[in-house]
């Protein structure tokens, strides 16, 4: 078993190879997708979005599920074609940090 904090720190290490400090929960987002194509069922996900601060960023190493990353400002992020469940917590973090 692991706490939300432990899971967030583990995922940061596993997914982008960053050691981080946990700053708190930003939001809880849910998304629902109707079954399409080869999906077995409808899908309902609940994501706990956390604010982490990296100890050091010398190199980002992605896990196998990801093939690229970008750094963006909130203005640039809003121009990307991302799911609302991704954009909503990004906006919340930018508002917390930059007011």
N, C-alpha and C positions, 0 to 999 in steps of 0.2 A: 504494500500500500504506500501511496505517496500523497503529499499535500499538493494543493494547487501551486504553491511556490516551488516545491521540489520538481513538479512536472514541467513548469515553465522553464526553469533553469536547465533541466535535462533536455527538453526539446531544443532550446537554443544551442546547447552543446552538440546534440546529435544532428540538427538540421543545417547549422551554419558554422559549427565549430567555434562558437564564442562563449567565453566564460563571462557571466553577467551578474549584476546585482539586481535583485527583485525590488521594484518600486511600488508595486501594488496592482490591483485589478482595475482595468480601465472600463471594461464593459462585458456584458454577457450578451452574446448575439445568437440568434437561432435562424436557421434556414430550412425551408421545406421544398422538396423537389418531388414532383409527380413521376411515377415510373414511366420511363421511356426506353425504347430499344431493348437491350439485353439486361436491364436492371431487374432484379428479382422482385423488388417492392418499392413503394414510395420511400423516401428518405427524409428523416428529420434529424438535423444535427444541432447540437448546442455547443457553442465555442466560448470559452472563457478567455478574453483577450487581456493580456497583462503588459504592463510597462516594465521593460528591463533596460538597464544601462550596462553596456559592454565595458569590461575592465580595460580592454585594449583592442583596437581593431587594426591588426597588421595584415591579416589575410582572411578573407571569407572563403570557407571550404564548404561547398554544398553537398548534401546527401544525394543519393541516387535518384530520388523522386524529383529533384529540381535540376534545371540545366542553366539557369542564369539568375542574376539579381541586378537591381538598380537602386540607386539612392535618389530620392526625389524630395522636392518641396511639396507642401500641400497643394499649391496651385498646379504643379505638374502631375501630382497624384490624381487630382480630380479629372484630368484629361485622359487618364488611362481607362481601358475597358476592364474594370474589375467589379466583382460581385459586390452588392451593397453591404454584405456581411464583412467584407474586407475594408471597404471605404469608411463605414461608420466608426469603427474603433480608431482608424488612422486620424480621422477628423477630431475625435475626442482627445487623442494624445497630443496632436498639434495644438489644440486649444488649451490643454493643461500646461504645455511647455511654453507656448508663445502668446497665450492669452488672446 
